[in-house]
């Protein structure tokens, strides 16, 4: 049974930082692209970032480049999202997702095989 478990969310002041983690089990972790999405209240889920199985390639939504960094530790079956200079508009539930065979060049449009339950990030002004 595949499980993706996010952690690291919480309440932070604007300008602060958080590091999210997503621990995976039940799959050959290094074979999967991993991604982060987020969904703010009343808004559609949006792509944040993705990383290849080896960790060599990473992708970001343009608006978050420079503030967010994705990484992974295949020995720990964990993917991370380092979020710096947080803004109130970053408030959302953050989800990790796994994709074994991505199709197309847009990670935000890939069909992901597995999803985590999400972790809440709240940024106060």
Backbone as CSV, one residue per row, in Angstrom:
resi,resn,N_x,N_y,N_z,CA_x,CA_y,CA_z,C_x,C_y,C_z
1,UNK,0.845,-1.191,0.000,0.000,0.000,0.000,0.884,1.246,0.000
2,UNK,0.651,2.101,-0.961,1.441,3.317,-1.073,0.896,4.386,-0.137
3,UNK,1.812,5.024,0.562,1.435,6.137,1.424,2.385,7.294,1.213
4,UNK,1.813,8.479,1.138,2.581,9.723,1.119,2.088,10.542,2.299
5,UNK,2.999,10.870,3.200,2.618,11.561,4.423,3.392,12.868,4.522
6,UNK,2.655,13.976,4.415,3.277,15.288,4.519,3.378,15.721,5.981
7,UNK,4.368,16.539,6.253,4.528,17.125,7.569,5.302,18.428,7.429
8,UNK,5.336,19.183,8.516,6.114,20.413,8.523,5.323,21.690,8.346
9,UNK,4.033,21.546,8.103,3.211,22.741,7.982,3.007,23.402,9.330
10,UNK,2.396,24.583,9.289,2.130,25.285,10.529,1.847,26.745,10.281
11,UNK,1.892,27.496,11.360,1.641,28.937,11.315,2.970,29.666,11.380
12,UNK,3.184,30.579,10.444,4.438,31.338,10.399,4.117,32.775,10.011
13,UNK,4.934,33.687,10.474,4.750,35.079,10.109,5.302,35.347,8.707
14,UNK,4.743,36.350,8.078,5.243,36.750,6.765,6.739,37.026,6.840
15,UNK,7.451,36.551,5.831,8.894,36.674,5.809,9.621,35.478,6.388
16,UNK,8.890,34.628,7.046,9.486,33.455,7.664,9.674,32.310,6.689
17,UNK,10.127,31.180,7.232,10.426,30.002,6.418,9.802,28.754,7.027
18,UNK,9.536,27.805,6.181,9.098,26.481,6.604,9.711,25.461,5.660
19,UNK,9.939,24.268,6.174,10.346,23.163,5.321,9.321,22.047,5.451
20,UNK,8.691,21.740,4.351,7.747,20.643,4.311,8.470,19.358,3.942
21,UNK,7.975,18.270,4.496,8.502,16.954,4.167,7.360,16.063,3.697
22,UNK,7.699,15.144,2.836,6.730,14.137,2.389,7.442,12.801,2.411
23,UNK,7.031,11.952,3.336,7.627,10.629,3.478,6.801,9.622,2.697
24,UNK,7.464,8.882,1.835,6.778,7.912,0.983,7.085,6.496,1.428
25,UNK,6.121,5.631,1.269,6.316,4.212,1.550,5.469,3.395,0.584
26,UNK,5.896,2.147,0.381,5.132,1.250,-0.472,5.394,1.404,-1.957
27,UNK,6.404,2.158,-2.324,6.747,2.328,-3.740,8.258,2.442,-3.871
28,UNK,8.743,2.211,-5.085,10.170,2.370,-5.355,10.409,3.859,-5.552
29,UNK,10.740,4.516,-4.487,10.724,5.968,-4.429,11.557,6.609,-5.526
30,UNK,12.740,6.108,-5.749,13.644,6.748,-6.708,13.144,6.647,-8.145
31,UNK,12.139,5.819,-8.376,11.587,5.665,-9.717,10.495,6.678,-10.034
32,UNK,10.142,7.464,-9.044,9.010,8.376,-9.179,9.451,9.832,-9.214
33,UNK,8.858,10.573,-10.141,8.884,12.014,-10.019,7.998,12.373,-8.816
34,UNK,8.431,13.339,-8.051,7.652,13.801,-6.921,7.325,15.276,-7.121
35,UNK,6.165,15.654,-6.646,5.737,17.036,-6.853,5.025,17.564,-5.621
36,UNK,4.974,18.881,-5.558,4.186,19.585,-4.556,3.131,20.421,-5.268
37,UNK,1.943,20.357,-4.726,0.835,21.200,-5.160,0.309,21.934,-3.931
38,UNK,-0.498,22.934,-4.168,-1.152,23.598,-3.050,-2.546,24.038,-3.452
39,UNK,-3.391,24.160,-2.444,-4.752,24.619,-2.680,-5.149,25.581,-1.576
40,UNK,-5.404,26.804,-1.978,-5.854,27.830,-1.048,-7.377,27.791,-0.951
41,UNK,-7.927,28.293,0.131,-9.386,28.293,0.287,-10.083,28.976,-0.881
42,UNK,-11.049,28.302,-1.457,-11.817,28.876,-2.541,-11.118,28.908,-3.879
43,UNK,-9.942,28.299,-3.944,-9.188,28.322,-5.207,-8.917,26.903,-5.686
44,UNK,-8.568,26.790,-6.949,-8.211,25.498,-7.491,-6.814,25.102,-7.017
45,UNK,-6.588,23.818,-7.010,-5.263,23.306,-6.683,-4.280,23.763,-7.752
46,UNK,-3.092,24.175,-7.333,-2.097,24.638,-8.287,-0.764,23.926,-8.080
47,UNK,-0.070,23.745,-9.176,1.249,23.138,-9.152,2.252,24.090,-8.529
48,UNK,3.140,23.535,-7.716,4.197,24.332,-7.084,5.564,23.951,-7.641
49,UNK,5.882,22.656,-7.557,7.225,22.241,-7.933,7.242,20.738,-8.134
50,UNK,8.235,20.266,-8.904,8.419,18.833,-9.100,9.902,18.537,-9.217
51,UNK,10.234,17.273,-8.991,11.623,16.864,-9.054,11.701,15.464,-9.629
52,UNK,12.717,15.211,-10.439,12.873,13.904,-11.043,13.312,12.868,-10.008
53,UNK,13.247,11.617,-10.390,13.587,10.549,-9.474,15.018,10.623,-8.969
54,UNK,15.910,11.033,-9.822,17.320,11.161,-9.442,17.589,12.456,-8.683
55,UNK,16.667,13.388,-8.790,16.875,14.698,-8.175,17.610,15.684,-9.060
56,UNK,17.988,15.241,-10.247,18.779,16.098,-11.134,17.931,17.214,-11.737
57,UNK,16.703,16.888,-12.098,15.838,17.892,-12.736,14.775,18.368,-11.758
58,UNK,14.563,19.665,-11.755,13.514,20.237,-10.927,12.731,21.265,-11.733
59,UNK,11.510,21.456,-11.326,10.592,22.330,-12.044,9.860,23.188,-11.011
60,UNK,9.578,24.411,-11.390,8.866,25.321,-10.499,7.854,26.137,-11.285
61,UNK,6.777,26.485,-10.615,5.898,27.494,-11.194,6.664,28.802,-11.164
62,UNK,6.555,29.563,-12.221,7.399,30.755,-12.369,7.279,31.715,-11.183
63,UNK,6.089,31.847,-10.652,5.850,32.842,-9.603,6.558,32.510,-8.299
64,UNK,7.021,31.264,-8.139,7.641,30.858,-6.876,9.139,30.617,-6.990
65,UNK,9.652,30.717,-8.193,11.091,30.522,-8.365,11.861,31.516,-7.505
66,UNK,12.890,31.010,-6.847,13.713,31.863,-6.013,13.310,31.864,-4.547
67,UNK,12.063,31.522,-4.259,11.621,31.469,-2.865,11.459,30.034,-2.372
68,UNK,11.052,29.145,-3.256,10.828,27.753,-2.881,11.886,26.872,-3.534
69,UNK,12.314,25.840,-2.818,13.292,24.893,-3.336,12.845,23.478,-3.031
70,UNK,12.783,22.659,-4.048,12.424,21.250,-3.867,13.697,20.417,-3.829
71,UNK,13.687,19.379,-3.029,14.814,18.457,-2.957,14.285,17.102,-2.521
72,UNK,15.126,16.097,-2.604,14.721,14.772,-2.185,15.922,14.025,-1.643
73,UNK,15.609,13.066,-0.760,16.609,12.165,-0.209,16.096,10.759,-0.473
74,UNK,16.618,10.130,-1.487,16.114,8.807,-1.855,16.450,7.747,-0.814
75,UNK,17.472,7.975,-0.035,17.802,7.026,1.036,16.749,7.055,2.148
76,UNK,16.075,8.196,2.270,15.041,8.354,3.297,13.627,8.324,2.711
77,UNK,13.538,8.111,1.399,12.220,8.096,0.740,11.421,9.352,1.057
78,UNK,12.086,10.475,1.002,11.454,11.725,1.410,11.752,12.836,0.406
79,UNK,10.729,13.625,0.127,10.891,14.823,-0.683,10.590,16.027,0.198
80,UNK,11.297,17.110,-0.064,11.180,18.303,0.765,10.779,19.505,-0.085
81,UNK,10.181,20.466,0.596,9.933,21.760,-0.030,10.358,22.832,0.965
82,UNK,11.460,23.484,0.669,11.927,24.592,1.491,11.258,25.861,1.005
83,UNK,10.550,26.532,1.896,9.811,27.738,1.532,10.357,28.908,2.328
84,UNK,10.875,29.889,1.638,11.453,31.077,2.267,10.658,32.322,1.896
85,UNK,10.875,33.360,2.666,10.219,34.656,2.413,8.718,34.464,2.197
86,UNK,8.118,33.739,3.098,6.707,33.397,2.931,5.816,34.629,2.991
87,UNK,4.744,34.553,2.210,3.789,35.645,2.115,2.402,35.129,2.502
88,UNK,1.528,36.005,2.932,0.166,35.543,3.276,-0.507,34.781,2.130
89,UNK,-0.202,35.139,0.905,-0.814,34.439,-0.230,-0.272,33.026,-0.443
90,UNK,0.733,32.647,0.326,1.217,31.264,0.289,0.376,30.354,1.184
91,UNK,-0.539,30.940,1.928,-1.415,30.154,2.791,-2.240,29.182,1.963
92,UNK,-2.134,27.902,2.298,-2.809,26.853,1.544,-2.556,25.514,2.211
93,UNK,-3.270,24.521,1.752,-2.927,23.143,2.076,-1.957,22.676,0.997
94,UNK,-0.843,22.137,1.443,0.194,21.680,0.527,0.158,20.162,0.444
95,UNK,0.150,19.669,-0.785,0.072,18.241,-1.040,1.303,17.761,-1.804
96,UNK,1.766,16.569,-1.480,2.770,15.956,-2.333,2.109,14.882,-3.183
97,UNK,2.736,14.606,-4.305,2.190,13.648,-5.256,3.329,12.919,-5.943
98,UNK,3.023,11.722,-6.437,4.031,10.879,-7.078,3.565,10.459,-8.468
99,UNK,4.508,10.500,-9.408,4.221,10.133,-10.793,5.315,9.214,-11.311
100,UNK,4.904,8.039,-11.781,5.890,7.063,-12.266,6.291,7.298,-13.712
101,UNK,5.314,7.615,-14.536,5.585,7.782,-15.965,4.984,9.099,-16.458
102,UNK,5.681,10.190,-16.267,5.124,11.475,-16.704,4.984,11.551,-18.219
103,UNK,3.913,12.183,-18.643,3.658,12.372,-20.066,3.516,13.857,-20.336
104,UNK,4.307,14.363,-21.272,4.250,15.782,-21.574,5.324,16.547,-20.828
105,UNK,5.406,17.804,-21.147,6.490,18.628,-20.612,6.063,19.522,-19.464
106,UNK,4.827,19.431,-19.062,4.312,20.302,-18.000,3.975,19.487,-16.762
107,UNK,4.826,19.540,-15.741,4.576,18.745,-14.538,3.229,19.037,-13.887
108,UNK,2.757,20.251,-14.035,1.468,20.588,-13.455,0.312,19.878,-14.114
109,UNK,0.542,19.340,-15.293,-0.517,18.656,-16.039,-0.342,17.151,-16.083
110,UNK,0.704,16.658,-15.450,0.878,15.204,-15.405,-0.235,14.567,-14.582
111,UNK,-0.490,13.320,-14.876,-1.460,12.551,-14.095,-0.691,11.838,-12.988
112,UNK,-0.923,12.259,-11.769,-0.174,11.717,-10.643,-0.845,10.457,-10.100
113,UNK,-0.004,9.494,-9.760,-0.509,8.196,-9.330,-0.956,8.194,-7.875
114,UNK,-0.268,8.928,-7.051,-0.552,8.913,-5.619,-0.474,10.332,-5.070
115,UNK,-1.293,10.544,-4.033,-1.357,11.853,-3.371,-1.309,11.671,-1.868
116,UNK,-0.719,12.649,-1.207,-0.770,12.680,0.241,-2.037,13.357,0.730
117,UNK,-2.170,13.434,2.044,-3.382,13.991,2.642,-3.299,15.499,2.834
118,UNK,-2.111,16.035,2.702,-1.923,17.475,2.786,-1.482,17.951,4.154
119,UNK,-0.819,19.087,4.152,-0.423,19.746,5.394,-0.730,21.234,5.254
120,UNK,-1.291,21.810,6.308,-1.721,23.208,6.257,-0.549,24.144,6.516
121,UNK,-0.424,25.131,5.666,0.532,26.219,5.868,-0.256,27.516,5.961
122,UNK,-0.058,28.221,7.051,-0.737,29.496,7.251,0.312,30.571,7.501
123,UNK,0.271,31.607,6.691,1.223,32.707,6.814,0.461,33.944,7.257
124,UNK,0.831,34.443,8.415,0.147,35.623,8.956,0.876,36.901,8.538
125,UNK,0.105,37.963,8.384,0.698,39.238,7.953,1.134,40.079,9.130
